[in-house]
């Protein structure tokens, strides 16, 4: 039996699945690590947007530390880092670049970066920097884990100085995402789940809104936040600001087809299978990833 590890993670959010694609893979990975006997400590900044839309404040598979300000918990975090077998920093962690600098000299175990947004991160770094990572910090890490595979892994090592870059694609917990009886509120010909993003809008118009207008006798479901409130949906589209992960199996089981549209930078990078492909195992999936 493998020795249990202590793993410290500084990430965007574990507690709230609202408006982000981070919480679901985190939960799947952390549950799997917990089942193997490892101890995980997840540090999450308690920002108002997620605080108002939180799924939980604590969980049984990791120690979730919610904090208002890094200075308030810095001493505690440093103590956890000193005794950790692995420390993982992740994309879009608030004040992430500062945290990386401050804990780097304290780490005695493995030091990792988990990038759930690699093409977006590298586009930011090519321009200047990202709040959660500077280009000069990339060589700090023993391992750079990327949501995206393919040539980006080579670029990370050859251009950006990563010591070792490997893919860790999107995932879900297979024990959670199973076929369930369909539900009336989600029953539809086609569903799409995704936060509003301008670089997905043309494809949303072409592959979702236009078919809904043409097939007025069919039902469509759109799930996601940040869509302009002034938009007028076709009458046969039901819009949900948020569908919690606990309801995802019902949504996909109730959809004849489901659509995935990958963000522009991610699509151009390729080799980035969406967690939604895995979530929709109970439905016929239409995975549209446009490389432009």
Protein Blocks (a to p, Z undefined) as FASTA:
>chain_A
ZZddddddddfbfkbcghiaklmmmmmmmmmmmmnopacdddddddfklmmmcfbfbdfk
bccdddfbfklmmmmmmmmmmmpcbdcddehiahklmmmmmmmmmpmbdcddddfklmmm
mmmmmmmpafkbcfklmmmpmbdcdfbgcjllmmmmmmnopabdcdddddddfklmccdd
ddfklgcfbdcdddddfklmmmmmmmmmmmmmmmmmbccddedehiafkbccdfkbccdf
bacfklmmmmmmmpmbdcddddfklmmngoiacfklmmmmmpccdddddfZZ
